[in-house]
């Protein structure tokens, strides 16, 4: 877990999960504009990937609580075809 900013970009069936370093020059508040922050990781998924793959990557970048919150938001935007593959 590194910390910083998580950005999710969704374009059709493509989901990009982007980890960015916090850009303190833009402020330290939660509402500060972090759109130009420097990326330290990016991974692309498709909606036919299992939800677990994305959740696992999110957990590497954040806590399990926030990973679940982000995953819940993603699921409001896309319909997964893979489901959880336990």
Secondary structure per residue as TSV (DSSP state, phi and psi in degrees):
chain	resnum	aa	ss	phi	psi
A	1	X	-	360.0	124.4
A	2	X	-	-104.4	-38.0
A	3	X	-	90.5	168.4
A	4	X	S	123.6	-134.7
A	5	X	E	-123.5	134.2
A	6	X	E	-101.6	130.4
A	7	X	E	-122.1	133.9
A	8	X	E	-117.1	124.9
A	9	X	E	-115.9	126.7
A	10	X	E	-119.1	127.1
A	11	X	E	-137.8	98.9
A	12	X	T	64.8	-121.1
A	13	X	T	-91.1	3.1
A	14	X	E	-99.9	132.5
A	15	X	E	-125.4	117.7
A	16	X	E	-102.8	125.2
A	17	X	E	-106.4	120.5
A	18	X	E	-122.4	126.7
A	19	X	E	-99.5	129.1
A	20	X	E	-125.6	147.8
A	21	X	-	-73.3	147.1
A	22	X	-	-70.2	129.8
A	23	X	-	-96.4	94.0
A	24	X	G	-68.5	-15.8
A	25	X	G	-67.6	-19.0
A	26	X	G	-95.9	-0.6
A	27	X	-	118.0	166.1
A	28	X	S	-113.9	4.1
A	29	X	S	-80.5	154.1
A	30	X	T	-57.2	-30.8
A	31	X	T	-88.1	2.5
A	32	X	S	-68.8	149.9
A	33	X	-	-73.9	108.2
A	34	X	-	-109.3	16.7
A	35	X	T	-63.5	-27.7
A	36	X	T	-99.0	10.7
A	37	X	-	-64.0	151.1
A	38	X	-	-72.1	130.7
A	39	X	E	-75.9	140.7
A	40	X	E	-115.5	-14.0
A	41	X	E	-160.0	154.5
A	42	X	E	-153.6	137.3
A	43	X	E	-140.6	137.4
A	44	X	E	-105.9	136.4
A	45	X	E	-126.0	160.7
A	46	X	E	-114.8	159.2
A	47	X	T	-67.8	-11.3
A	48	X	T	-88.5	-3.5
A	49	X	S	-69.3	155.7
A	50	X	-	-73.8	150.1
A	51	X	H	-59.4	-32.5
A	52	X	H	-61.7	-37.7
A	53	X	H	-60.0	-44.4
A	54	X	H	-69.2	-45.5
A	55	X	H	-61.0	-39.1
A	56	X	H	-62.3	-43.5
A	57	X	H	-65.8	-41.7
A	58	X	H	-61.7	-37.9
A	59	X	H	-65.8	-30.3
A	60	X	H	-67.2	-28.1
A	61	X	H	-95.1	-17.5
A	62	X	S	-149.3	-170.7
A	63	X	-	-81.7	163.2
A	64	X	H	-63.1	-33.3
A	65	X	H	-61.4	-53.4
A	66	X	H	-70.3	-32.4
A	67	X	H	-59.9	-42.7
A	68	X	H	-66.5	-39.0
A	69	X	H	-62.9	-44.8
A	70	X	H	-66.0	-42.9
A	71	X	H	-61.8	-40.3
A	72	X	H	-61.8	-40.0
A	73	X	H	-65.4	-44.4
A	74	X	H	-57.8	-41.9
A	75	X	H	-67.5	-16.7
A	76	X	H	-80.1	-14.7
A	77	X	H	-103.7	-26.3
A	78	X	-	-135.4	158.8
A	79	X	-	-109.1	121.2
A	80	X	-	-82.5	142.8
A	81	X	S	-100.8	-19.5
A	82	X	S	-87.6	-36.3
A	83	X	-	68.8	-171.7
A	84	X	-	-85.0	126.9
A	85	X	-	-107.1	83.3
A	86	X	-	-81.0	360.0
